[in-house]
Each structure stands twice: as C-alpha cells, then as structure tokens.
Amino acid sequence: MERRSYGIRARARWTDPTSKRRVIRSEIVRDEAAAHAFFDHLRNSSTKGMDVSMTLLEFVTSIGDRWARGLDPTSTGETYGYGLKLRVLPALGHLPVTQITAGIIDRTIDEWEQRHGASTIKNTIAPLVRVLDEAVRDGLIQINPAKNRAKRSLNRNAFRGQAAEHASPRAHAIPDMKTLNRLARACGKVHQSYSDFVMLAALLAARSSEVSGLQVGDVDFDKNLVVIRRQVFPGKGGLVTKPTKSRKERRVPILEPLRPVLERLTGGKEPGDSLLVGPKGGYLTTATVRDATNWDGIVAKLGLPDLTRHGLRHTGATWMADAGIPLHVLQDILGHASMETTRGYLHPDDRHLASAAEQANAFLSAAGQRKHARRSGPASRSL
C-alpha cells in the first residue's frame, strides 16, 4: 500500500501460473479497510480460479458457447446469439458481472421496450439469463438477477395501461373471412404465390416456416386433412429444413375456403414437390413476403396496421376456437405443448356473469325479498 494525498494506492503483483505473465492490479481507495477489501477481492478471485471483477463481455468471451448448451443452433440458438450480441453486450457488457442487479436489468428492458417488440425482447433476455446462470455455476455471483425478468416484459402491454385482452393472441387476428380474402387479393396482385401463402397460413393456422415446408404429399383429400411435418427457414449457410417446433406431426382439417387453393397447388405435381413456390421457383419466407408485397402498407389500408405474417396463424387459431372446436383438439391442431397456450385463443365469455347479476338483482328486488321471507317461514324467524 502507498499513501498518497488523495488516498491509498493498493497494488498487488503476481505471476499467472498458466500464461507465466506478470500481472499487476492496483486501485485507489479511501482508507486501509478499503485496501484490505481490495486484496480480499483478489484472493477470492484466486480461490475461485477466475477474476471476480471481470465484465460481462469478458465473462461471455471466457465461457464461449457454453451458455447455449441444449439449444438448437439452427433456430433458437442462433436467435439468442443475435440477442446477446446486438443488445445485451452493447447495453451491459461493460459492467462487472457482480454489479449487474435486477434493477439495472429492469431499466435496460425499459429502454429496449421503446425500440423493440415483445418477441425480440424475449429473445434478448433469454440469453442473458443463460449467461448469468453460468456465472452462478462458476461461483461468480450467488443468484441470477435476470431470473423472472422476462415475465415482466411479456406483460409489457399491461404496464402501459392496455387491457389484458389486447395482449391476447386474439388481438392479432383478422376479424373475418371477407378481410382475409381482401388481404389475399392485394398480395396476389404482386404474384399469386403470395396470395396462396396468406390463405395457407391463415386457414391451416400454420407458421410461415411450416407453410414453406409443405409438400404435395402432405395434402390428403381422402381424409380431408393436411399433415404439417416440417419447417423451412433461413439459417447460417442457407435454408434450414427441420421438424416442426414441437417435433411432432400435426394434422389440420381442410377448411372449405382453402380446398380450391390446395387443389390448384397439388394439380399435376409429384408427392415430394414443394406445395408452394415463389415467383422464381424458390421457397417463400416471412421476410420475402413482407418485402415483395409491401406488407405494412397493405395491412394499414385494411385497418390492421399491427398484423404480421404470424398473425395469420393467430387468425386461423382464433376462428377455430370461436367455431367451438374442443380445446384438446385445438391444442393438437396448433401443436401447443401447454393447454394454457391454447386457452389464450378462447373468447372471453362473460355471459355467466350477466346471469349471476340477473339472479342477484331478482333477489334484491322488493318482490324477491318478500318471496324469500315467505320461504324462510316461522321456523327460520324463531331461530
């Protein structure tokens, strides 16, 4: 320790046993107690086998891809990687891991919410949680401050004073078949394949990648159903073909408005041919549909400015729920792992509350009170 006019300079020197390099760490502190705390901090780092003062960026660099274990590298892992690289590290990478608190994370989420949608924020918080889980395992921190922060983000609409029903997937659905036909016709003016994409995604309640993965052999007119077996989407090095998100085949009934589209798309083709191809014979993706059709302009003219391509899946799911399809059947059609996810498509039914109000009002009316008194009788009054 060296005493200076502005405080005490605490300095430590040692040789790294691995690299054999001479390492020097120093810090200006206000008193001897702070100096001893600094030395204890360095001893703690030596005991743990890592520098407990390292920043989040340094920690991520040190662990490599360990945080992504168990993730599908062609989809979830890649998306989380972008979230970590493009948002987490620019915002928090300069901070020591031990100084990242739940409050700091909350304020960072507040800033992200001003620029990004709920899905993007979810895919940003998830890798942060995984990275800090690794910091807990390494003994760098005791608890993960990012745990459960995504739940607050998923309810972001409620924090902005919007009603819960507006955060429901139903709020992102097209209201009726007439509007869907108008959207399909508008996209069809660019190319027929874009119109077909809209109809397939909505009336099969399918994801964009699942529409791209459909083959002619997946359509079974005899059983009146379409089997969704795979998805195709852009990934590193080109297009990626893989099973559905649930890794299970889904059987979706053919709705009558979709039948002529399927008959036209399957005519004269082999079972292994792609059901839907773009203007140049390639696969359609949600991005190509968006750019080629000027999607944002079309949906704005229809009075649905927030409608995305994934909103087409919400549309089909909502219509099937409103048609009275049993919840467990709808779950199978949509491929949801949780019944609660499927339940989000059910229409909020308040009729039982109206019936309860009628019964209570009848009881509280003068006639109702007299009737109740007669039913009670002398025995009840004496009691």
C-alpha positions in Angstrom: 0.0 0.0 0.0 1.2 3.5 -0.8 -0.2 6.5 1.0 -1.0 9.5 -1.3 -2.6 12.9 -0.7 -5.8 11.7 -2.4 -6.0 8.3 -0.6 -4.2 5.0 -0.6 -3.0 3.2 -3.6 -3.4 -0.6 -3.1 -1.3 -2.6 -5.5 -0.8 -6.3 -6.0 1.7 -8.2 -8.2 1.7 -11.9 -9.1 2.6 -14.3 -11.9 -0.1 -16.1 -13.7 0.6 -19.8 -13.3 -0.9 -20.6 -16.8 0.5 -17.9 -19.0 3.6 -17.2 -16.8 2.9 -13.5 -17.4 3.5 -10.9 -14.7 0.1 -9.4 -13.6 -0.3 -6.1 -11.8 -3.6 -4.8 -10.3 -4.0 -1.5 -8.5 -6.7 0.7 -7.2 -7.0 4.0 -5.4 -9.0 3.6 -2.2 -10.0 5.9 0.6 -8.6 4.0 3.6 -6.8 0.9 4.8 -10.1 -1.0 5.3 -11.0 -0.5 1.6 -7.4 -1.5 0.7 -7.8 -4.8 2.6 -11.2 -5.3 0.9 -9.4 -4.9 -2.5 -6.8 -7.5 -1.5 -9.5 -9.9 -0.3 -11.3 -9.5 -3.6 -8.1 -10.5 -5.4 -7.6 -13.5 -3.1 -11.2 -14.5 -3.7 -10.6 -14.4 -7.5 -7.5 -16.6 -7.0 -9.6 -19.1 -4.9 -12.4 -19.3 -7.5 -9.9 -19.6 -10.3 -11.3 -16.5 -12.1 -11.2 -12.8 -11.9 -14.4 -11.9 -10.0 -14.1 -8.3 -11.3 -14.4 -9.3 -14.9 -17.1 -7.6 -17.0 -20.0 -9.3 -18.6 -18.2 -9.1 -22.0 -15.1 -10.7 -20.6 -17.1 -13.4 -19.0 -19.0 -14.2 -22.2 -15.7 -14.3 -24.0 -14.3 -16.7 -21.4 -17.2 -19.2 -21.5 -17.6 -19.2 -25.3 -20.8 -21.0 -26.3 -21.3 -22.8 -23.0 -24.4 -20.7 -22.3 -26.1 -22.1 -25.4 -25.9 -25.8 -24.4 -29.0 -27.7 -25.3 -30.3 -25.1 -27.8 -31.0 -25.8 -31.5 -28.1 -24.0 -33.2 -30.1 -23.5 -36.4 -33.0 -21.7 -34.8 -33.3 -20.8 -31.1 -29.5 -20.8 -30.5 -29.0 -18.5 -33.5 -31.8 -16.1 -32.4 -30.5 -16.0 -28.9 -27.0 -15.4 -30.2 -28.2 -12.3 -32.1 -30.0 -11.0 -29.0 -26.8 -11.4 -26.9 -24.5 -9.8 -29.5 -26.7 -7.0 -30.7 -28.5 -5.9 -27.5 -27.2 -7.5 -24.2 -23.5 -6.9 -24.7 -23.8 -3.3 -26.0 -26.0 -2.4 -23.1 -24.4 -4.3 -20.2 -21.1 -5.7 -21.5 -19.0 -3.0 -19.8 -20.4 -3.8 -16.3 -18.7 -6.2 -13.9 -20.9 -9.3 -13.6 -21.0 -8.9 -9.8 -22.5 -5.4 -10.2 -25.4 -6.3 -12.5 -28.6 -6.1 -10.5 -32.2 -6.8 -11.2 -32.8 -3.0 -11.1 -30.2 -2.4 -13.8 -31.7 -5.2 -15.9 -35.2 -3.7 -15.5 -34.1 -0.3 -16.6 -32.4 -1.8 -19.6 -35.6 -3.6 -20.5 -37.4 -0.3 -20.2 -35.1 1.1 -22.9 -35.4 -2.0 -25.1 -39.2 -1.7 -25.0 -39.1 1.7 -26.6 -37.4 0.2 -29.7 -38.3 -3.5 -29.9 -41.3 -5.8 -29.8 -42.1 -8.4 -27.1 -40.7 -11.3 -29.1 -37.3 -9.5 -29.7 -37.1 -8.6 -26.0 -37.9 -12.2 -25.0 -35.1 -13.4 -27.3 -32.7 -10.9 -25.7 -33.5 -11.6 -22.1 -33.3 -15.4 -22.6 -29.5 -15.5 -23.5 -28.8 -13.0 -20.6 -30.5 -15.4 -18.2 -28.4 -18.3 -19.6 -25.1 -16.4 -19.4 -25.8 -15.4 -15.8 -26.8 -18.9 -14.9 -23.2 -19.9 -15.9 -21.9 -17.1 -13.7 -23.8 -18.7 -10.8 -22.4 -22.1 -11.6 -18.9 -20.6 -11.6 -19.4 -19.0 -8.2 -19.0 -15.6 -9.6 -22.4 -14.5 -8.3 -24.8 -16.1 -5.8 -28.2 -15.6 -7.6 -29.2 -14.8 -11.1 -30.6 -11.2 -11.2 -32.1 -11.8 -14.6 -34.4 -14.6 -13.5 -38.1 -13.9 -14.0 -37.4 -10.5 -15.7 -38.8 -11.9 -19.0 -42.2 -12.3 -17.3 -42.4 -8.6 -16.7 -41.5 -8.0 -20.3 -44.2 -10.4 -21.6 -46.8 -8.3 -19.8 -45.4 -5.1 -21.1 -48.8 -4.1 -22.6 -50.4 -4.3 -19.2 -47.7 -1.9 -17.8 -48.7 0.6 -20.5 -52.3 0.6 -19.3 -53.7 -1.6 -22.1 -56.4 -4.1 -21.3 -55.4 -7.7 -21.0 -57.4 -8.8 -24.0 -55.3 -6.6 -26.2 -52.2 -8.6 -25.2 -54.0 -11.8 -26.2 -53.2 -13.6 -29.5 -56.8 -13.0 -30.5 -56.0 -9.3 -30.7 -53.6 -10.1 -33.6 -56.1 -12.0 -35.7 -58.0 -10.9 -38.8 -61.7 -10.3 -37.9 -63.4 -12.2 -40.7 -63.2 -14.2 -43.9 -64.0 -11.1 -46.1 -61.0 -9.2 -44.8 -58.7 -12.3 -45.3 -59.9 -12.5 -48.9 -59.1 -8.8 -49.4 -55.6 -9.3 -48.0 -55.0 -12.3 -50.2 -56.2 -10.4 -53.3 -53.9 -7.5 -52.5 -50.9 -9.8 -52.1 -51.9 -11.7 -55.3 -51.6 -8.5 -57.4 -47.8 -8.9 -56.9 -47.8 -12.7 -57.5 -50.3 -15.5 -57.0 -47.9 -17.3 -54.6 -48.2 -14.5 -52.1 -51.9 -14.8 -52.1 -51.7 -18.6 -51.6 -49.2 -18.0 -48.7 -51.8 -15.9 -46.9 -54.6 -18.4 -47.4 -52.4 -21.4 -46.3 -51.0 -19.7 -43.2 -54.4 -18.5 -42.0 -56.6 -21.5 -42.8 -54.1 -24.0 -41.6 -53.2 -21.9 -38.6 -49.6 -22.5 -39.6 -46.3 -20.7 -39.1 -44.6 -19.2 -42.1 -41.8 -21.7 -41.9 -44.3 -24.5 -41.9 -46.1 -23.2 -45.0 -42.7 -23.1 -46.7 -42.1 -26.7 -45.7 -45.3 -28.2 -47.1 -45.1 -30.8 -49.8 -47.8 -32.0 -52.2 -47.8 -35.4 -50.4 -48.8 -33.7 -47.2 -52.2 -33.0 -48.6 -54.7 -35.8 -48.1 -58.0 -35.1 -49.8 -59.4 -38.5 -48.9 -59.1 -37.8 -45.2 -59.7 -34.1 -45.6 -56.6 -33.0 -43.8 -53.1 -31.6 -44.3 -50.2 -33.0 -42.4 -47.6 -30.5 -41.2 -44.4 -32.3 -40.8 -41.5 -29.9 -41.3 -40.5 -26.2 -41.5 -38.1 -24.4 -43.8 -36.5 -21.1 -42.8 -33.2 -19.1 -43.5 -30.3 -20.0 -41.3 -26.5 -19.9 -41.4 -25.2 -21.1 -44.7 -28.7 -21.1 -46.4 -32.1 -22.6 -45.8 -32.6 -25.0 -43.0 -35.2 -27.9 -43.1 -36.1 -29.4 -39.7 -39.2 -30.9 -37.9 -41.9 -28.7 -36.6 -41.4 -26.7 -33.4 -43.0 -29.4 -31.3 -41.1 -32.0 -33.2 -44.4 -33.8 -33.9 -46.5 -34.1 -37.0 -49.8 -32.1 -36.9 -53.0 -32.9 -38.7 -55.1 -29.9 -39.7 -58.5 -30.3 -41.2 -59.0 -28.8 -44.7 -61.5 -25.9 -44.4 -63.7 -25.3 -47.5 -62.3 -21.9 -48.4 -58.9 -23.5 -48.7 -59.9 -26.5 -50.8 -59.7 -24.8 -54.2 -56.3 -23.4 -53.4 -55.0 -26.8 -52.4 -56.5 -28.5 -55.5 -54.8 -25.9 -57.7 -51.4 -26.2 -56.0 -51.3 -30.0 -56.0 -52.6 -30.5 -59.6 -50.0 -32.3 -61.8 -47.3 -32.4 -59.2 -45.4 -35.3 -57.5 -45.8 -36.0 -53.8 -42.3 -34.8 -53.0 -42.7 -31.5 -54.8 -43.0 -28.3 -52.7 -46.6 -27.3 -52.4 -45.9 -23.6 -52.7 -43.0 -21.9 -54.5 -42.3 -18.2 -55.1 -42.2 -16.2 -58.3 -38.7 -17.6 -59.1 -39.4 -21.2 -58.1 -37.8 -20.9 -54.6 -39.1 -21.1 -51.1 -41.1 -18.2 -49.6 -40.2 -16.9 -46.2 -41.9 -14.3 -44.0 -39.2 -11.8 -44.9 -39.7 -12.2 -48.7 -43.5 -12.0 -48.4 -43.1 -8.8 -46.3 -40.7 -7.1 -48.7 -42.2 -8.2 -52.0 -45.8 -7.3 -51.2 -45.2 -4.1 -49.2 -47.0 -5.9 -46.4 -47.0 -3.0 -43.9 -48.7 -0.7 -46.5 -51.3 -3.4 -47.4 -52.4 -4.2 -43.8 -52.5 -0.5 -42.9 -55.0 0.1 -45.8 -57.1 -2.8 -44.4 -57.2 -1.1 -41.0 -54.9 -3.8 -39.5 -51.6 -2.0 -39.1 -50.3 -4.4 -36.4 -51.0 -7.5 -38.4 -47.8 -9.6 -39.0 -47.4 -12.8 -41.1 -47.5 -14.7 -37.8 -50.9 -13.0 -37.2 -52.2 -15.3 -39.9 -51.6 -18.3 -37.7 -53.4 -16.4 -34.8 -56.3 -15.8 -37.2 -56.8 -19.5 -38.0 -56.5 -20.5 -34.4 -59.0 -17.8 -33.3 -61.6 -18.8 -35.9 -61.3 -22.5 -34.9 -61.7 -21.6 -31.3 -64.7 -19.5 -32.0 -66.2 -22.3 -34.1 -66.4 -24.4 -30.9 -63.6 -26.9 -31.6 -62.8 -28.7 -28.3 -59.8 -27.3 -26.6 -57.8 -30.6 -26.6 -58.4 -30.9 -30.4 -57.4 -27.4 -31.0 -54.2 -28.0 -29.0 -53.3 -30.9 -31.3 -54.1 -28.8 -34.4 -51.8 -26.0 -33.2 -49.1 -28.2 -31.8 -49.0 -26.5 -28.4 -47.2 -28.2 -25.6 -49.3 -26.4 -23.0 -53.1 -26.3 -22.8 -52.8 -22.8 -21.3 -51.2 -21.5 -24.5 -54.2 -22.9 -26.5 -56.6 -21.4 -24.0 -55.4 -17.9 -24.9 -57.4 -18.2 -28.2 -60.7 -18.8 -26.4 -63.2 -15.9 -26.5 -63.6 -14.3 -23.0 -67.2 -15.3 -22.2 -68.9 -13.1 -19.6 -72.4 -14.5 -20.1 -72.2 -16.4 -16.8 -71.6 -13.0 -15.0 -74.6 -11.4 -16.6 -76.7 -14.4 -15.5 -75.3 -14.0 -11.9 -76.2 -10.3 -11.9 -79.8 -11.1 -13.0 -80.2 -13.6 -10.2 -78.8 -11.2 -7.6 -81.0 -8.3 -8.8 -84.1 -10.5 -8.6 -83.2 -11.5 -5.1 -82.6 -7.9 -4.0 -85.9 -6.6 -5.5 -88.9 -6.0 -3.3 -90.7 -9.0 -4.8 -87.7 -11.1 -4.3 -87.3 -10.1 -0.7 -91.0 -10.9 0.1 -90.6 -14.3 -1.6 -87.5 -15.0 0.4 -89.4 -14.1 3.6 -92.2 -16.5 2.8 -89.8 -19.3 2.1 -88.0 -18.7 5.4 -91.2 -19.2 7.3 -91.9 -19.1 11.1 -89.2 -21.6 11.9 -86.5 -19.6 10.4 -87.7 -16.4 12.2 -87.9 -18.1 15.6 -84.4 -19.5 15.0 
